[in-house]
Amino acid sequence: MLNFIGGILGLILGVGVAWRRGGNAMDMLHYAAVFGLVGFVLGAFAMLVVPPPA
């Protein structure tokens, strides 16, 4: 579940970064894709490292 949360937060962060840099729609899509993938991988890694709640 953390990987999906990380992916969604990455998408939002990517669009925000591209928008602040004055990018067009394709820039926003590109940044969202890259940040989304990074967030997804970090979330998957966090699921392996962080123990589940008891």
C-alpha positions as CSV (number, residue, x, y, z in Angstrom):
1,M,0.0,0.0,0.0
2,L,2.9,2.3,0.7
3,N,4.1,2.0,-2.8
4,F,0.8,3.3,-4.2
5,I,0.8,6.2,-1.7
6,G,4.4,7.0,-2.7
7,G,3.5,6.9,-6.4
8,I,0.5,9.2,-5.9
9,L,2.6,11.6,-3.9
10,G,5.3,11.5,-6.5
11,L,2.8,12.3,-9.2
12,I,1.5,15.3,-7.2
13,L,5.1,16.5,-6.4
14,G,6.2,16.1,-10.1
15,V,3.3,18.2,-11.4
16,G,4.0,20.8,-8.7
17,V,7.7,21.0,-9.6
18,A,7.0,21.3,-13.3
19,W,4.4,24.0,-12.7
20,R,6.7,26.0,-10.5
21,R,9.4,25.9,-13.1
22,G,7.0,27.2,-15.7
23,G,6.7,24.0,-17.8
24,N,4.0,23.2,-20.3
25,A,1.7,20.1,-20.1
26,M,4.3,17.7,-21.5
27,D,6.8,18.9,-18.9
28,M,4.3,18.3,-16.2
29,L,3.5,14.8,-17.6
30,H,7.2,14.0,-17.8
31,Y,8.0,15.2,-14.3
32,A,4.9,13.4,-12.9
33,A,6.0,10.1,-14.5
34,V,9.6,10.3,-13.2
35,F,8.6,11.4,-9.7
36,G,5.8,8.9,-9.6
37,L,8.1,6.0,-10.4
38,V,10.7,7.2,-7.8
39,G,7.9,7.5,-5.2
40,F,6.6,4.1,-6.1
41,V,10.0,2.5,-5.7
42,L,10.7,4.3,-2.4
43,G,7.3,3.2,-1.1
44,A,8.0,-0.4,-2.1
45,F,11.4,-0.2,-0.3
46,A,9.7,1.3,2.8
47,M,7.3,-1.6,2.8
48,L,10.2,-4.0,3.0
49,V,12.1,-2.0,5.7
50,V,9.3,-0.7,8.0
51,P,7.6,-3.4,10.1
52,P,3.8,-3.6,9.9
53,P,1.7,-2.2,12.8
54,A,0.9,-4.7,15.5
